[in-house]
Amino acid sequence: MKILAISGSIRKGSLNTQLLKAAAECVDQGTSVELFDLADIPFYNGDLDGDTKPAAVQALQEAIANADGLLIATPEYNYSVPGVLKNAIDWASRPAFNSVLRGKPTGVMSSSMSTIGGARAQVHLRDILLATLTPVYLAPDFALASAHTAFDDDGQLVDEGTRKFLQKYMTGYINWVASH
């Protein structure tokens, strides 16, 4: 099974990217988790959305199409998802109602230095994915609060309670993708 992981943050020390890397450590040998970097995705422009899309957009759409499932970790910016993530979803959602996102089983998680862990961003992300006909894994939210304390200086998840919850989330998510 192949899972495509997308971080809504392109910052070098992103807590959400670290969370996705930790999630990749929670899957069995028969599953791979590949991280896709959104840094090169241009701003959505309908004039560029023709038969030949920008190379980075083509790479994103192909990566999603070739994955069995999608795992998105989003930070929360101003009570919502960051523009870089929304932009990537806008590109991936084309053509409307028949895109690579349609029917793609997707897990949603977040991490934040705040005490609510990005929960509001998850609500908005689920609404956005609803519009793209993307099914979202129904599980208790994985919203890692005070995330800066859960990782060490090397980006390794050191909080044992979080690791156990992440393992449980990933096991359920992978089983859901397999049955989807």
Sequence and secondary structure as in RCSB ss.txt:
>XXXX:A:sequence
MKILAISGSIRKGSLNTQLLKAAAECVDQGTSVELFDLADIPFYNGDLDGDTKPAAVQALQEAIANADGLLIATP
EYNYSVPGVLKNAIDWASRPAFNSVLRGKPTGVMSSSMSTIGGARAQVHLRDILLATLTPVYLAPDFALASAHTA
FDDDGQLVDEGTRKFLQKYMTGYINWVASH
>XXXX:A:secstr
 EEEEEES   TT HHHHHHHHHHTTS TT EEEEE  TT     GGG SSS  HHHHHHHHHHHT SEEEEEE 
 BTTB  HHHHHHHHHHT STTSSTTTT  EEEEEE SSTTTTHHHHHHHHHHHHHTT  B  SS EEETTGGGT
B TTS B  HHHHHHHHHHHHHHHHHHHH 
